[in-house]
Amino acid sequence: MASDGGSEVFPLAEFPAASREDWAKLVTAALKGAPFDKLISRTYDDLTIEPLYGRDPNAVPIAGRAPGVPWQVLARVDHPDSAAANAEARHEITDGATGLSVVFAGARGSYSHGIEASADALARVFENIDASALTVELDVGWNNDVARRLGECRTISAARQLRFGLDPIGTMASAGGSALPWAETAPSFAAAAVDLKRRGFAGPLAVADARPVHDAGGSEAQELAFAIAAATAYLRALETAGLGLDEARATIFFRLAVDADQFLSIAKLRALRLLWARVEEACGLAPKPVFVSATTAWRMLTQRDPWVNLLRATVAVFSAGLGGADSVTVLPFTAALGLPDRFARRLARNTQLVLLEEANLAKVADPAAGTGAMGYLTGQLCRAAWALFQEIEAAGGAGAALEKGLIQQKVAAVRSAREAAVATRRDPLTGTSEFPHLSELPVAVLDVPVPKPAPVQGKITFPPLPRIRLAEPYERLRDASDRALAATGQRPRVFLATLGRPVDFTARATFAKNFFEAGGIEATPAGAFASLEDMVSAFRTSGAALACLCSSDKLYETGAADTARALSAGGTRHIYLAGRGGRLESALKEAGVADFIYSGCDALAALAQAHRVLGLA
């Protein structure tokens, strides 16, 4: 490039290419002797993620959504009142949605709300709607009678594309039971699909839905293995019912959850296509691009500071778009609080439209192709998921593996590890476990009764795959704080006993404030004290029952013990110290420090213990 002043031109070719070794030297210098492995992280499938990857010059795009074609922008239709659902559906279509995700009560994706599973209710939802220009995806789960009844609704048969969404295996996984074992359910499922085909529904009709695993806290490889195993079971059932393999595979589509981990979400979508292509090849079929529907994740939603859900959803939609999803549905940011209103639905819809029309995310087919990181992650996920898929197949397939508890056991192990990471804040939840806002204003949701879930009616039962949100343990603590505020006019408080100057205590006082307020315990403003007597006097007038010492390690050595003794004498019920005790721990405990809080400690356990000290329910 030449400057405006006419300086010499320096072609890029004159700069030597930086090798991996050159980068490694810079990294080693920045680490100042720390091992390079410090920068390597691991997923919940124990897959490694390195800090640096080279370009893959031999990569080819994974066949999926047609190049340059936008994904289908689906809007959720889940209001239990059919007239209201119809009004919302018409509004969504007018304002940019290209399709509707019709969610029925009791389906996996209903999250406590949905329309009645009947042809009459479905017809009312589509009154005055021209379905011929729309894509319609039904989230219905599985019920043989429901499939038959919905098949009688001619209103939706005119849809440009209709995906019926029959999913008996996903329904079994969510309910923890079934009227019949899968071996006896499979013929009914296949008969229902064949009957829908006879009625003129082209499909796809059955969905292999990985959300039961994702909602239960499972890993990416577990989601993929479950979805591939369910699709394989459906393929077998349809072939047994008389469909050719080519026709049978066209009857199936996939549904995946995408979350705020953009790299794993992109890799997961790419891996799914490769895995299903491998199944097709094993069946003697030439692989064809399969339809993949993506939905933003339930488990990442929070009730507290729900505005952050908008950011999470944006990352998830970004990941779905770059990962090649054919359709995307966004859970509105208030979904964890109740039935979303029109404002929340508009933001959900516009999240997609902005990324499509302003960021142009759909213009490039498989933009991750060639990137070393995404190629490596995709390959690792394929290998891990295929190994688990083979294990499920060896157990008799997806249905039998659920009945034996194999899948649930594996998901439970990952869920436990994930919950531990949330408890220690290794997996932070912005607005909930990190940077909480105790004075946040409430957001609006619709006042619609939440029906009680129907009990499982079946001849066989087994452990279900539960539906969780990772923020729930912190939200329960915040709820207890809200009840105390309503009853007394004041939140439970912790006094920040700051030692020294602001430069000495600000970092740990800020940490302690965020730490305690994640549990709904309000922290007093941090400030310097002229003397120990002034600090004790401030504590007595603060209304706090707890105290937390905040300062540098150097000042802890000289002043923490005396401060703890003075606060104990001043009436403190429980004293914490921000930081590790180290060699001072015994002396500090003897002086009255009961607990130590620090990055990586079990925050949930510490906050729950603080609630017990305060007598909160």
Number of C-alpha atoms within 10 A of each C-alpha: 9 10 8 6 6 7 9 9 9 10 9 9 7 7 8 7 9 8 9 11 9 10 11 13 11 10 15 13 10 10 13 8 8 12 10 13 9 10 13 12 12 10 11 16 16 11 14 14 15 16 13 12 14 11 13 15 10 7 13 11 12 18 18 20 23 16 13 12 13 21 22 20 24 29 28 28 27 29 28 22 15 22 15 15 23 23 17 21 25 19 14 22 19 10 12 16 23 18 27 24 23 25 26 25 22 24 22 24 25 20 18 21 23 27 23 18 20 18 20 15 19 22 18 17 27 19 16 11 17 15 20 14 14 21 22 25 25 21 26 28 29 21 17 16 12 17 23 16 14 21 22 17 15 15 19 25 18 17 19 14 20 22 23 28 25 28 25 27 31 28 23 28 25 22 24 21 22 21 14 15 17 21 14 10 17 22 16 17 25 24 16 22 28 19 15 20 16 10 13 12 22 17 19 24 24 28 30 27 32 23 29 27 30 27 24 23 28 27 22 28 25 26 25 31 30 29 30 25 27 26 26 22 22 27 25 17 21 25 17 15 18 13 17 12 18 17 14 24 23 17 25 26 22 24 21 29 27 34 28 20 12 20 19 20 25 26 26 28 28 30 26 25 25 18 20 22 19 16 17 18 12 11 13 11 14 11 18 15 14 19 20 24 24 29 23 26 23 24 20 20 29 26 22 29 21 22 15 18 24 20 14 22 26 22 21 27 30 24 27 33 30 24 30 31 28 20 24 28 25 28 25 27 26 25 22 22 16 18 24 22 18 16 14 20 22 18 16 23 24 18 21 27 18 13 16 19 13 9 12 14 24 24 17 17 21 22 17 23 20 18 15 17 21 22 20 18 21 23 17 19 26 23 14 18 27 20 14 19 25 14 18 22 18 12 16 16 20 30 26 19 19 28 24 15 17 16 26 22 14 14 20 17 14 18 22 13 14 18 18 16 15 21 24 19 19 15 15 16 20 17 22 27 26 16 18 22 16 20 7 11 9 10 16 15 17 12 10 12 11 13 12 8 10 8 8 14 12 13 10 14 18 16 19 20 28 18 18 16 18 24 23 16 17 24 19 15 21 21 15 19 25 19 15 18 14 11 10 10 10 14 21 27 21 28 27 29 30 26 26 19 14 14 9 18 25 20 14 22 26 17 19 25 22 22 27 24 26 27 29 29 27 22 25 19 13 17 17 16 16 11 11 16 14 12 22 21 13 16 23 16 8 14 15 23 19 23 25 29 27 28 27 21 17 10 14 21 12 10 14 27 20 15 24 27 17 18 29 18 12 15 14 22 17 20 24 25 25 25 21 15 19 9 9 14 15 11 13 24 17 12 19 23 26 16 18 19 22 17 14 11 16 17 23 22 12 20 22 17 12 22 19 11 13 17 10 14 12
